[in-house]
Amino acid sequence: MSRKGNCLDNAAMESFFGTLKSEFFYLNRFESIDALQAGIRKYIHYYNHERIKLKLKGLSPVRYRTQALRA
């Protein structure tokens, strides 16, 4: 690494992992590691493609980025 890290570097990922745990992990039981991995993949797709965010004008992250590219 070329510079000293600080806590703000991890803020986005810490926020995502907190959301992942509260909306997905704590609400489900998993029979195996494979079931957990498949569920996480589905949740990440949901998070990026379907879950709306008020900060993104009520759009999903993917829709918000494609809208910005078209303008």
CHARMM internal coordinates of N, CA and C (Angstrom, degrees):
IC EDIT
DIST 1 N 1 CA 1.4512
DIST 1 CA 1 C 1.5225
ANGL 1 N 1 CA 1 C 108.51
DIST 1 C 2 N 1.2991
ANGL 1 CA 1 C 2 N 115.48
DIHE 1 N 1 CA 1 C 2 N 143.89
DIST 2 N 2 CA 1.4484
ANGL 1 C 2 N 2 CA 119.63
DIHE 1 CA 1 C 2 N 2 CA -175.88
DIST 2 CA 2 C 1.5256
ANGL 2 N 2 CA 2 C 113.83
DIHE 1 C 2 N 2 CA 2 C -94.61
DIST 2 C 3 N 1.3213
ANGL 2 CA 2 C 3 N 117.53
DIHE 2 N 2 CA 2 C 3 N -10.42
DIST 3 N 3 CA 1.4606
ANGL 2 C 3 N 3 CA 119.03
DIHE 2 CA 2 C 3 N 3 CA -179.42
DIST 3 CA 3 C 1.5186
ANGL 3 N 3 CA 3 C 109.67
DIHE 2 C 3 N 3 CA 3 C -144.19
DIST 3 C 4 N 1.3029
ANGL 3 CA 3 C 4 N 114.99
DIHE 3 N 3 CA 3 C 4 N 166.00
DIST 4 N 4 CA 1.4524
ANGL 3 C 4 N 4 CA 120.63
DIHE 3 CA 3 C 4 N 4 CA 178.07
DIST 4 CA 4 C 1.5317
ANGL 4 N 4 CA 4 C 109.03
DIHE 3 C 4 N 4 CA 4 C -72.06
DIST 4 C 5 N 1.3213
ANGL 4 CA 4 C 5 N 117.85
DIHE 4 N 4 CA 4 C 5 N 131.92
DIST 5 N 5 CA 1.4552
ANGL 4 C 5 N 5 CA 121.46
DIHE 4 CA 4 C 5 N 5 CA 177.95
DIST 5 CA 5 C 1.5204
ANGL 5 N 5 CA 5 C 110.99
DIHE 4 C 5 N 5 CA 5 C -80.53
DIST 5 C 6 N 1.3081
ANGL 5 CA 5 C 6 N 115.60
DIHE 5 N 5 CA 5 C 6 N 158.48
DIST 6 N 6 CA 1.4593
ANGL 5 C 6 N 6 CA 119.46
DIHE 5 CA 5 C 6 N 6 CA 174.37
DIST 6 CA 6 C 1.5212
ANGL 6 N 6 CA 6 C 109.29
DIHE 5 C 6 N 6 CA 6 C -137.87
DIST 6 C 7 N 1.3063
ANGL 6 CA 6 C 7 N 116.88
DIHE 6 N 6 CA 6 C 7 N 171.53
DIST 7 N 7 CA 1.4592
ANGL 6 C 7 N 7 CA 120.87
DIHE 6 CA 6 C 7 N 7 CA -173.52
DIST 7 CA 7 C 1.5227
ANGL 7 N 7 CA 7 C 112.77
DIHE 6 C 7 N 7 CA 7 C -64.84
DIST 7 C 8 N 1.3281
ANGL 7 CA 7 C 8 N 118.80
DIHE 7 N 7 CA 7 C 8 N -24.27
DIST 8 N 8 CA 1.4577
ANGL 7 C 8 N 8 CA 120.20
DIHE 7 CA 7 C 8 N 8 CA -179.58
DIST 8 CA 8 C 1.5200
ANGL 8 N 8 CA 8 C 112.46
DIHE 7 C 8 N 8 CA 8 C -70.39
DIST 8 C 9 N 1.3347
ANGL 8 CA 8 C 9 N 117.56
DIHE 8 N 8 CA 8 C 9 N -20.51
DIST 9 N 9 CA 1.4575
ANGL 8 C 9 N 9 CA 120.74
DIHE 8 CA 8 C 9 N 9 CA 178.36
DIST 9 CA 9 C 1.5248
ANGL 9 N 9 CA 9 C 111.59
DIHE 8 C 9 N 9 CA 9 C -62.57
DIST 9 C 10 N 1.3176
ANGL 9 CA 9 C 10 N 117.22
DIHE 9 N 9 CA 9 C 10 N -32.17
DIST 10 N 10 CA 1.4580
ANGL 9 C 10 N 10 CA 121.75
DIHE 9 CA 9 C 10 N 10 CA -175.47
DIST 10 CA 10 C 1.5250
ANGL 10 N 10 CA 10 C 113.32
DIHE 9 C 10 N 10 CA 10 C -99.06
DIST 10 C 11 N 1.3040
ANGL 10 CA 10 C 11 N 119.22
DIHE 10 N 10 CA 10 C 11 N 1.62
DIST 11 N 11 CA 1.4631
ANGL 10 C 11 N 11 CA 121.85
DIHE 10 CA 10 C 11 N 11 CA -171.82
DIST 11 CA 11 C 1.5278
ANGL 11 N 11 CA 11 C 112.48
DIHE 10 C 11 N 11 CA 11 C -60.07
DIST 11 C 12 N 1.3122
ANGL 11 CA 11 C 12 N 118.19
DIHE 11 N 11 CA 11 C 12 N -42.70
DIST 12 N 12 CA 1.4692
ANGL 11 C 12 N 12 CA 120.37
DIHE 11 CA 11 C 12 N 12 CA -177.98
DIST 12 CA 12 C 1.5286
ANGL 12 N 12 CA 12 C 111.17
DIHE 11 C 12 N 12 CA 12 C -65.39
DIST 12 C 13 N 1.3095
ANGL 12 CA 12 C 13 N 117.57
DIHE 12 N 12 CA 12 C 13 N -44.65
DIST 13 N 13 CA 1.4608
ANGL 12 C 13 N 13 CA 120.39
DIHE 12 CA 12 C 13 N 13 CA -179.69
DIST 13 CA 13 C 1.5202
ANGL 13 N 13 CA 13 C 111.79
DIHE 12 C 13 N 13 CA 13 C -71.13
DIST 13 C 14 N 1.3107
ANGL 13 CA 13 C 14 N 118.10
DIHE 13 N 13 CA 13 C 14 N -37.11
DIST 14 N 14 CA 1.4615
ANGL 13 C 14 N 14 CA 120.29
DIHE 13 CA 13 C 14 N 14 CA 176.74
DIST 14 CA 14 C 1.5286
ANGL 14 N 14 CA 14 C 109.88
DIHE 13 C 14 N 14 CA 14 C -62.68
DIST 14 C 15 N 1.3139
ANGL 14 CA 14 C 15 N 117.32
DIHE 14 N 14 CA 14 C 15 N -39.51
DIST 15 N 15 CA 1.4570
ANGL 14 C 15 N 15 CA 121.03
DIHE 14 CA 14 C 15 N 15 CA 177.46
DIST 15 CA 15 C 1.5239
ANGL 15 N 15 CA 15 C 110.72
DIHE 14 C 15 N 15 CA 15 C -64.22
DIST 15 C 16 N 1.3306
ANGL 15 CA 15 C 16 N 117.17
DIHE 15 N 15 CA 15 C 16 N -44.37
DIST 16 N 16 CA 1.4624
ANGL 15 C 16 N 16 CA 120.46
DIHE 15 CA 15 C 16 N 16 CA 179.34
DIST 16 CA 16 C 1.5263
ANGL 16 N 16 CA 16 C 111.17
DIHE 15 C 16 N 16 CA 16 C -62.23
DIST 16 C 17 N 1.3352
ANGL 16 CA 16 C 17 N 117.32
DIHE 16 N 16 CA 16 C 17 N -46.57
DIST 17 N 17 CA 1.4621
ANGL 16 C 17 N 17 CA 119.71
DIHE 16 CA 16 C 17 N 17 CA -178.31
DIST 17 CA 17 C 1.5230
ANGL 17 N 17 CA 17 C 111.40
DIHE 16 C 17 N 17 CA 17 C -65.23
DIST 17 C 18 N 1.3203
ANGL 17 CA 17 C 18 N 117.82
DIHE 17 N 17 CA 17 C 18 N -34.30
DIST 18 N 18 CA 1.4558
ANGL 17 C 18 N 18 CA 120.53
DIHE 17 CA 17 C 18 N 18 CA 175.00
DIST 18 CA 18 C 1.5185
ANGL 18 N 18 CA 18 C 111.58
DIHE 17 C 18 N 18 CA 18 C -63.63
DIST 18 C 19 N 1.3293
ANGL 18 CA 18 C 19 N 116.35
DIHE 18 N 18 CA 18 C 19 N -42.83
DIST 19 N 19 CA 1.4619
ANGL 18 C 19 N 19 CA 121.39
DIHE 18 CA 18 C 19 N 19 CA 177.26
DIST 19 CA 19 C 1.5142
ANGL 19 N 19 CA 19 C 110.68
DIHE 18 C 19 N 19 CA 19 C -65.70
DIST 19 C 20 N 1.3184
ANGL 19 CA 19 C 20 N 117.75
DIHE 19 N 19 CA 19 C 20 N -43.74
DIST 20 N 20 CA 1.4680
ANGL 19 C 20 N 20 CA 122.37
DIHE 19 CA 19 C 20 N 20 CA 178.77
DIST 20 CA 20 C 1.5226
ANGL 20 N 20 CA 20 C 110.37
DIHE 19 C 20 N 20 CA 20 C -57.70
DIST 20 C 21 N 1.3216
ANGL 20 CA 20 C 21 N 117.02
DIHE 20 N 20 CA 20 C 21 N -46.51
DIST 21 N 21 CA 1.4611
ANGL 20 C 21 N 21 CA 119.78
DIHE 20 CA 20 C 21 N 21 CA -178.93
DIST 21 CA 21 C 1.5168
ANGL 21 N 21 CA 21 C 112.09
DIHE 20 C 21 N 21 CA 21 C -66.46
DIST 21 C 22 N 1.3260
ANGL 21 CA 21 C 22 N 118.01
DIHE 21 N 21 CA 21 C 22 N -43.49
DIST 22 N 22 CA 1.4699
ANGL 21 C 22 N 22 CA 119.74
DIHE 21 CA 21 C 22 N 22 CA -175.80
DIST 22 CA 22 C 1.5247
ANGL 22 N 22 CA 22 C 112.72
DIHE 21 C 22 N 22 CA 22 C -75.35
DIST 22 C 23 N 1.3349
ANGL 22 CA 22 C 23 N 118.50
DIHE 22 N 22 CA 22 C 23 N -34.51
DIST 23 N 23 CA 1.4645
ANGL 22 C 23 N 23 CA 120.66
DIHE 22 CA 22 C 23 N 23 CA -177.40
DIST 23 CA 23 C 1.5234
ANGL 23 N 23 CA 23 C 113.52
DIHE 22 C 23 N 23 CA 23 C -91.51
DIST 23 C 24 N 1.3188
ANGL 23 CA 23 C 24 N 118.05
DIHE 23 N 23 CA 23 C 24 N -19.68
DIST 24 N 24 CA 1.4609
ANGL 23 C 24 N 24 CA 119.38
DIHE 23 CA 23 C 24 N 24 CA -174.43
DIST 24 CA 24 C 1.5344
ANGL 24 N 24 CA 24 C 112.64
DIHE 23 C 24 N 24 CA 24 C -126.32
DIST 24 C 25 N 1.3005
ANGL 24 CA 24 C 25 N 117.50
DIHE 24 N 24 CA 24 C 25 N -58.96
DIST 25 N 25 CA 1.4588
ANGL 24 C 25 N 25 CA 121.19
DIHE 24 CA 24 C 25 N 25 CA -169.09
DIST 25 CA 25 C 1.5259
ANGL 25 N 25 CA 25 C 112.69
DIHE 24 C 25 N 25 CA 25 C -65.30
DIST 25 C 26 N 1.3281
ANGL 25 CA 25 C 26 N 118.13
DIHE 25 N 25 CA 25 C 26 N -49.28
DIST 26 N 26 CA 1.4540
ANGL 25 C 26 N 26 CA 120.83
DIHE 25 CA 25 C 26 N 26 CA -176.52
DIST 26 CA 26 C 1.5236
ANGL 26 N 26 CA 26 C 113.17
DIHE 25 C 26 N 26 CA 26 C -71.40
DIST 26 C 27 N 1.3192
ANGL 26 CA 26 C 27 N 118.18
DIHE 26 N 26 CA 26 C 27 N -17.60
DIST 27 N 27 CA 1.4631
ANGL 26 C 27 N 27 CA 121.32
DIHE 26 CA 26 C 27 N 27 CA -177.43
DIST 27 CA 27 C 1.5225
ANGL 27 N 27 CA 27 C 113.39
DIHE 26 C 27 N 27 CA 27 C -92.88
DIST 27 C 28 N 1.3244
ANGL 27 CA 27 C 28 N 118.29
DIHE 27 N 27 CA 27 C 28 N -4.95
DIST 28 N 28 CA 1.4632
ANGL 27 C 28 N 28 CA 121.50
DIHE 27 CA 27 C 28 N 28 CA -175.06
DIST 28 CA 28 C 1.5183
ANGL 28 N 28 CA 28 C 111.20
DIHE 27 C 28 N 28 CA 28 C -128.42
DIST 28 C 29 N 1.3409
ANGL 28 CA 28 C 29 N 114.79
DIHE 28 N 28 CA 28 C 29 N 157.89
DIST 29 N 29 CA 1.4588
ANGL 28 C 29 N 29 CA 121.97
DIHE 28 CA 28 C 29 N 29 CA 172.11
DIST 29 CA 29 C 1.5228
ANGL 29 N 29 CA 29 C 107.16
DIHE 28 C 29 N 29 CA 29 C -115.79
DIST 29 C 30 N 1.3107
ANGL 29 CA 29 C 30 N 116.68
DIHE 29 N 29 CA 29 C 30 N 143.42
DIST 30 N 30 CA 1.4540
ANGL 29 C 30 N 30 CA 121.27
DIHE 29 CA 29 C 30 N 30 CA -174.74
DIST 30 CA 30 C 1.5228
ANGL 30 N 30 CA 30 C 110.06
DIHE 29 C 30 N 30 CA 30 C -122.38
DIST 30 C 31 N 1.3226
ANGL 30 CA 30 C 31 N 115.04
DIHE 30 N 30 CA 30 C 31 N 134.08
DIST 31 N 31 CA 1.4621
ANGL 30 C 31 N 31 CA 121.35
DIHE 30 CA 30 C 31 N 31 CA -178.66
DIST 31 CA 31 C 1.5222
ANGL 31 N 31 CA 31 C 111.88
DIHE 30 C 31 N 31 CA 31 C -78.56
DIST 31 C 32 N 1.3278
ANGL 31 CA 31 C 32 N 116.58
DIHE 31 N 31 CA 31 C 32 N -27.03
DIST 32 N 32 CA 1.4636
ANGL 31 C 32 N 32 CA 119.94
DIHE 31 CA 31 C 32 N 32 CA -177.01
DIST 32 CA 32 C 1.5245
ANGL 32 N 32 CA 32 C 109.66
DIHE 31 C 32 N 32 CA 32 C -154.51
DIST 32 C 33 N 1.3208
ANGL 32 CA 32 C 33 N 114.76
DIHE 32 N 32 CA 32 C 33 N 169.76
DIST 33 N 33 CA 1.4627
ANGL 32 C 33 N 33 CA 120.78
DIHE 32 CA 32 C 33 N 33 CA 175.84
DIST 33 CA 33 C 1.5210
ANGL 33 N 33 CA 33 C 110.13
DIHE 32 C 33 N 33 CA 33 C -63.79
DIST 33 C 34 N 1.3321
ANGL 33 CA 33 C 34 N 116.87
DIHE 33 N 33 CA 33 C 34 N -37.23
DIST 34 N 34 CA 1.4701
ANGL 33 C 34 N 34 CA 120.33
DIHE 33 CA 33 C 34 N 34 CA 178.92
DIST 34 CA 34 C 1.5239
ANGL 34 N 34 CA 34 C 111.37
DIHE 33 C 34 N 34 CA 34 C -62.28
DIST 34 C 35 N 1.3329
ANGL 34 CA 34 C 35 N 116.71
DIHE 34 N 34 CA 34 C 35 N -40.65
DIST 35 N 35 CA 1.4698
ANGL 34 C 35 N 35 CA 120.45
DIHE 34 CA 34 C 35 N 35 CA 177.92
DIST 35 CA 35 C 1.5309
ANGL 35 N 35 CA 35 C 110.37
DIHE 34 C 35 N 35 CA 35 C -64.64
DIST 35 C 36 N 1.3268
ANGL 35 CA 35 C 36 N 116.56
DIHE 35 N 35 CA 35 C 36 N -40.00
DIST 36 N 36 CA 1.4640
ANGL 35 C 36 N 36 CA 120.81
DIHE 35 CA 35 C 36 N 36 CA 177.57
DIST 36 CA 36 C 1.5306
ANGL 36 N 36 CA 36 C 110.52
DIHE 35 C 36 N 36 CA 36 C -63.53
DIST 36 C 37 N 1.3205
ANGL 36 CA 36 C 37 N 117.56
DIHE 36 N 36 CA 36 C 37 N -45.69
DIST 37 N 37 CA 1.4679
ANGL 36 C 37 N 37 CA 121.16
DIHE 36 CA 36 C 37 N 37 CA -179.78
DIST 37 CA 37 C 1.5246
ANGL 37 N 37 CA 37 C 111.21
DIHE 36 C 37 N 37 CA 37 C -62.78
DIST 37 C 38 N 1.3244
ANGL 37 CA 37 C 38 N 117.43
DIHE 37 N 37 CA 37 C 38 N -42.94
DIST 38 N 38 CA 1.4713
ANGL 37 C 38 N 38 CA 120.57
DIHE 37 CA 37 C 38 N 38 CA 178.39
DIST 38 CA 38 C 1.5226
ANGL 38 N 38 CA 38 C 110.44
DIHE 37 C 38 N 38 CA 38 C -63.75
DIST 38 C 39 N 1.3214
ANGL 38 CA 38 C 39 N 117.13
DIHE 38 N 38 CA 38 C 39 N -40.98
DIST 39 N 39 CA 1.4583
ANGL 38 C 39 N 39 CA 120.81
DIHE 38 CA 38 C 39 N 39 CA 178.68
DIST 39 CA 39 C 1.5177
ANGL 39 N 39 CA 39 C 112.28
DIHE 38 C 39 N 39 CA 39 C -64.57
DIST 39 C 40 N 1.3296
ANGL 39 CA 39 C 40 N 116.89
DIHE 39 N 39 CA 39 C 40 N -39.32
DIST 40 N 40 CA 1.4672
ANGL 39 C 40 N 40 CA 120.40
DIHE 39 CA 39 C 40 N 40 CA 178.60
DIST 40 CA 40 C 1.5199
ANGL 40 N 40 CA 40 C 109.85
DIHE 39 C 40 N 40 CA 40 C -65.53
DIST 40 C 41 N 1.3305
ANGL 40 CA 40 C 41 N 117.30
DIHE 40 N 40 CA 40 C 41 N -41.29
DIST 41 N 41 CA 1.4770
ANGL 40 C 41 N 41 CA 119.54
DIHE 40 CA 40 C 41 N 41 CA 177.07
DIST 41 CA 41 C 1.5213
ANGL 41 N 41 CA 41 C 111.34
DIHE 40 C 41 N 41 CA 41 C -60.22
DIST 41 C 42 N 1.3314
ANGL 41 CA 41 C 42 N 117.40
DIHE 41 N 41 CA 41 C 42 N -42.94
DIST 42 N 42 CA 1.4698
ANGL 41 C 42 N 42 CA 121.52
DIHE 41 CA 41 C 42 N 42 CA 178.65
DIST 42 CA 42 C 1.5283
ANGL 42 N 42 CA 42 C 110.63
DIHE 41 C 42 N 42 CA 42 C -64.85
DIST 42 C 43 N 1.3428
ANGL 42 CA 42 C 43 N 116.55
DIHE 42 N 42 CA 42 C 43 N -41.13
DIST 43 N 43 CA 1.4584
ANGL 42 C 43 N 43 CA 119.42
DIHE 42 CA 42 C 43 N 43 CA -179.95
DIST 43 CA 43 C 1.5273
ANGL 43 N 43 CA 43 C 111.39
DIHE 42 C 43 N 43 CA 43 C -65.15
DIST 43 C 44 N 1.3181
ANGL 43 CA 43 C 44 N 117.63
DIHE 43 N 43 CA 43 C 44 N -41.47
DIST 44 N 44 CA 1.4648
ANGL 43 C 44 N 44 CA 120.56
DIHE 43 CA 43 C 44 N 44 CA 179.57
DIST 44 CA 44 C 1.5207
ANGL 44 N 44 CA 44 C 109.94
DIHE 43 C 44 N 44 CA 44 C -63.18
DIST 44 C 45 N 1.3414
ANGL 44 CA 44 C 45 N 117.59
DIHE 44 N 44 CA 44 C 45 N -39.30
DIST 45 N 45 CA 1.4705
ANGL 44 C 45 N 45 CA 119.95
DIHE 44 CA 44 C 45 N 45 CA 176.31
DIST 45 CA 45 C 1.5276
ANGL 45 N 45 CA 45 C 109.98
DIHE 44 C 45 N 45 CA 45 C -63.67
DIST 45 C 46 N 1.3369
ANGL 45 CA 45 C 46 N 116.45
DIHE 45 N 45 CA 45 C 46 N -45.55
DIST 46 N 46 CA 1.4635
ANGL 45 C 46 N 46 CA 120.53
DIHE 45 CA 45 C 46 N 46 CA 177.20
DIST 46 CA 46 C 1.5294
ANGL 46 N 46 CA 46 C 111.22
DIHE 45 C 46 N 46 CA 46 C -58.92
DIST 46 C 47 N 1.3338
ANGL 46 CA 46 C 47 N 116.49
DIHE 46 N 46 CA 46 C 47 N -45.03
DIST 47 N 47 CA 1.4611
ANGL 46 C 47 N 47 CA 121.73
DIHE 46 CA 46 C 47 N 47 CA -177.79
DIST 47 CA 47 C 1.5311
ANGL 47 N 47 CA 47 C 111.00
DIHE 46 C 47 N 47 CA 47 C -60.55
DIST 47 C 48 N 1.3106
ANGL 47 CA 47 C 48 N 117.65
DIHE 47 N 47 CA 47 C 48 N -40.87
DIST 48 N 48 CA 1.4615
ANGL 47 C 48 N 48 CA 121.23
DIHE 47 CA 47 C 48 N 48 CA -176.45
DIST 48 CA 48 C 1.5197
ANGL 48 N 48 CA 48 C 113.95
DIHE 47 C 48 N 48 CA 48 C -84.33
DIST 48 C 49 N 1.3350
ANGL 48 CA 48 C 49 N 118.64
DIHE 48 N 48 CA 48 C 49 N -31.76
DIST 49 N 49 CA 1.4574
ANGL 48 C 49 N 49 CA 121.28
DIHE 48 CA 48 C 49 N 49 CA -171.12
DIST 49 CA 49 C 1.5213
ANGL 49 N 49 CA 49 C 114.82
DIHE 48 C 49 N 49 CA 49 C -107.33
DIST 49 C 50 N 1.3302
ANGL 49 CA 49 C 50 N 118.75
DIHE 49 N 49 CA 49 C 50 N -25.45
DIST 50 N 50 CA 1.4632
ANGL 49 C 50 N 50 CA 119.68
DIHE 49 CA 49 C 50 N 50 CA -172.54
DIST 50 CA 50 C 1.5234
ANGL 50 N 50 CA 50 C 114.40
DIHE 49 C 50 N 50 CA 50 C -121.75
DIST 50 C 51 N 1.2917
ANGL 50 CA 50 C 51 N 118.72
DIHE 50 N 50 CA 50 C 51 N -33.16
DIST 51 N 51 CA 1.4659
ANGL 50 C 51 N 51 CA 122.73
DIHE 50 CA 50 C 51 N 51 CA -174.25
DIST 51 CA 51 C 1.5190
ANGL 51 N 51 CA 51 C 109.54
DIHE 50 C 51 N 51 CA 51 C -73.21
DIST 51 C 52 N 1.3336
ANGL 51 CA 51 C 52 N 115.59
DIHE 51 N 51 CA 51 C 52 N 119.88
DIST 52 N 52 CA 1.4643
ANGL 51 C 52 N 52 CA 118.61
DIHE 51 CA 51 C 52 N 52 CA -178.66
DIST 52 CA 52 C 1.5290
ANGL 52 N 52 CA 52 C 110.07
DIHE 51 C 52 N 52 CA 52 C -83.52
DIST 52 C 53 N 1.3222
ANGL 52 CA 52 C 53 N 115.24
DIHE 52 N 52 CA 52 C 53 N 150.40
DIST 53 N 53 CA 1.4570
ANGL 52 C 53 N 53 CA 122.45
DIHE 52 CA 52 C 53 N 53 CA 178.95
DIST 53 CA 53 C 1.5228
ANGL 53 N 53 CA 53 C 107.96
DIHE 52 C 53 N 53 CA 53 C -126.52
DIST 53 C 54 N 1.3100
ANGL 53 CA 53 C 54 N 117.27
DIHE 53 N 53 CA 53 C 54 N 130.09
DIST 54 N 54 CA 1.4601
ANGL 53 C 54 N 54 CA 120.51
DIHE 53 CA 53 C 54 N 54 CA 178.95
DIST 54 CA 54 C 1.5200
ANGL 54 N 54 CA 54 C 111.48
DIHE 53 C 54 N 54 CA 54 C -64.43
DIST 54 C 55 N 1.3370
ANGL 54 CA 54 C 55 N 117.26
DIHE 54 N 54 CA 54 C 55 N -33.69
DIST 55 N 55 CA 1.4602
ANGL 54 C 55 N 55 CA 120.33
DIHE 54 CA 54 C 55 N 55 CA 178.84
DIST 55 CA 55 C 1.5250
ANGL 55 N 55 CA 55 C 112.22
DIHE 54 C 55 N 55 CA 55 C -64.83
DIST 55 C 56 N 1.3362
ANGL 55 CA 55 C 56 N 116.76
DIHE 55 N 55 CA 55 C 56 N -21.23
DIST 56 N 56 CA 1.4658
ANGL 55 C 56 N 56 CA 121.09
DIHE 55 CA 55 C 56 N 56 CA 179.61
DIST 56 CA 56 C 1.5250
ANGL 56 N 56 CA 56 C 110.84
DIHE 55 C 56 N 56 CA 56 C -103.68
DIST 56 C 57 N 1.3188
ANGL 56 CA 56 C 57 N 116.19
DIHE 56 N 56 CA 56 C 57 N 32.62
DIST 57 N 57 CA 1.4720
ANGL 56 C 57 N 57 CA 122.99
DIHE 56 CA 56 C 57 N 57 CA 177.64
DIST 57 CA 57 C 1.5258
ANGL 57 N 57 CA 57 C 112.18
DIHE 56 C 57 N 57 CA 57 C 61.65
DIST 57 C 58 N 1.3151
ANGL 57 CA 57 C 58 N 117.16
DIHE 57 N 57 CA 57 C 58 N 34.92
DIST 58 N 58 CA 1.4612
ANGL 57 C 58 N 58 CA 121.44
DIHE 57 CA 57 C 58 N 58 CA 177.46
DIST 58 CA 58 C 1.5139
ANGL 58 N 58 CA 58 C 114.39
DIHE 57 C 58 N 58 CA 58 C 75.55
DIST 58 C 59 N 1.3168
ANGL 58 CA 58 C 59 N 117.63
DIHE 58 N 58 CA 58 C 59 N 19.48
DIST 59 N 59 CA 1.4616
ANGL 58 C 59 N 59 CA 121.85
DIHE 58 CA 58 C 59 N 59 CA 179.46
DIST 59 CA 59 C 1.5219
ANGL 59 N 59 CA 59 C 110.20
DIHE 58 C 59 N 59 CA 59 C -112.63
DIST 59 C 60 N 1.3227
ANGL 59 CA 59 C 60 N 115.48
DIHE 59 N 59 CA 59 C 60 N 161.54
DIST 60 N 60 CA 1.4605
ANGL 59 C 60 N 60 CA 119.42
DIHE 59 CA 59 C 60 N 60 CA 172.25
DIST 60 CA 60 C 1.5262
ANGL 60 N 60 CA 60 C 108.08
DIHE 59 C 60 N 60 CA 60 C -75.54
DIST 60 C 61 N 1.3270
ANGL 60 CA 60 C 61 N 118.41
DIHE 60 N 60 CA 60 C 61 N 160.76
DIST 61 N 61 CA 1.4655
ANGL 60 C 61 N 61 CA 119.83
DIHE 60 CA 60 C 61 N 61 CA 179.89
DIST 61 CA 61 C 1.5310
ANGL 61 N 61 CA 61 C 113.54
DIHE 60 C 61 N 61 CA 61 C -56.80
DIST 61 C 62 N 1.3147
ANGL 61 CA 61 C 62 N 117.81
DIHE 61 N 61 CA 61 C 62 N -40.62
DIST 62 N 62 CA 1.4663
ANGL 61 C 62 N 62 CA 120.08
DIHE 61 CA 61 C 62 N 62 CA -179.56
DIST 62 CA 62 C 1.5252
ANGL 62 N 62 CA 62 C 110.70
DIHE 61 C 62 N 62 CA 62 C -66.93
DIST 62 C 63 N 1.3274
ANGL 62 CA 62 C 63 N 117.39
DIHE 62 N 62 CA 62 C 63 N -45.07
DIST 63 N 63 CA 1.4753
ANGL 62 C 63 N 63 CA 120.00
DIHE 62 CA 62 C 63 N 63 CA 178.99
DIST 63 CA 63 C 1.5284
ANGL 63 N 63 CA 63 C 110.96
DIHE 62 C 63 N 63 CA 63 C -63.71
DIST 63 C 64 N 1.3301
ANGL 63 CA 63 C 64 N 116.64
DIHE 63 N 63 CA 63 C 64 N -38.29
DIST 64 N 64 CA 1.4619
ANGL 63 C 64 N 64 CA 119.31
DIHE 63 CA 63 C 64 N 64 CA 179.65
DIST 64 CA 64 C 1.5375
ANGL 64 N 64 CA 64 C 110.66
DIHE 63 C 64 N 64 CA 64 C -64.02
DIST 64 C 65 N 1.3296
ANGL 64 CA 64 C 65 N 116.87
DIHE 64 N 64 CA 64 C 65 N -43.57
DIST 65 N 65 CA 1.4668
ANGL 64 C 65 N 65 CA 119.84
DIHE 64 CA 64 C 65 N 65 CA -179.93
DIST 65 CA 65 C 1.5275
ANGL 65 N 65 CA 65 C 111.66
DIHE 64 C 65 N 65 CA 65 C -66.93
DIST 65 C 66 N 1.3246
ANGL 65 CA 65 C 66 N 118.47
DIHE 65 N 65 CA 65 C 66 N -40.24
DIST 66 N 66 CA 1.4679
ANGL 65 C 66 N 66 CA 119.66
DIHE 65 CA 65 C 66 N 66 CA 179.87
DIST 66 CA 66 C 1.5194
ANGL 66 N 66 CA 66 C 110.84
DIHE 65 C 66 N 66 CA 66 C -69.42
DIST 66 C 67 N 1.3348
ANGL 66 CA 66 C 67 N 117.22
DIHE 66 N 66 CA 66 C 67 N -33.19
DIST 67 N 67 CA 1.4585
ANGL 66 C 67 N 67 CA 120.42
DIHE 66 CA 66 C 67 N 67 CA 175.91
DIST 67 CA 67 C 1.5231
ANGL 67 N 67 CA 67 C 110.25
DIHE 66 C 67 N 67 CA 67 C -64.47
DIST 67 C 68 N 1.3191
ANGL 67 CA 67 C 68 N 116.95
DIHE 67 N 67 CA 67 C 68 N -41.28
DIST 68 N 68 CA 1.4624
ANGL 67 C 68 N 68 CA 120.75
DIHE 67 CA 67 C 68 N 68 CA 179.70
DIST 68 CA 68 C 1.5148
ANGL 68 N 68 CA 68 C 111.21
DIHE 67 C 68 N 68 CA 68 C -66.39
DIST 68 C 69 N 1.3116
ANGL 68 CA 68 C 69 N 118.23
DIHE 68 N 68 CA 68 C 69 N -33.94
DIST 69 N 69 CA 1.4592
ANGL 68 C 69 N 69 CA 121.86
DIHE 68 CA 68 C 69 N 69 CA 179.81
DIST 69 CA 69 C 1.5231
ANGL 69 N 69 CA 69 C 111.83
DIHE 68 C 69 N 69 CA 69 C -70.62
DIST 69 C 70 N 1.3359
ANGL 69 CA 69 C 70 N 116.82
DIHE 69 N 69 CA 69 C 70 N -33.03
DIST 70 N 70 CA 1.4714
ANGL 69 C 70 N 70 CA 120.47
DIHE 69 CA 69 C 70 N 70 CA -179.40
DIST 70 CA 70 C 1.5183
ANGL 70 N 70 CA 70 C 112.86
DIHE 69 C 70 N 70 CA 70 C -72.75
DIST 70 C 71 N 1.3272
ANGL 70 CA 70 C 71 N 116.44
DIHE 70 N 70 CA 70 C 71 N -28.33
DIST 71 N 71 CA 1.4791
ANGL 70 C 71 N 71 CA 119.75
DIHE 70 CA 70 C 71 N 71 CA -176.12
DIST 71 CA 71 C 1.5037
ANGL 71 N 71 CA 71 C 112.58
DIHE 70 C 71 N 71 CA 71 C -75.47
END
COOR INIT
IC SEED 1 N 1 CA 1 C
IC BUILD
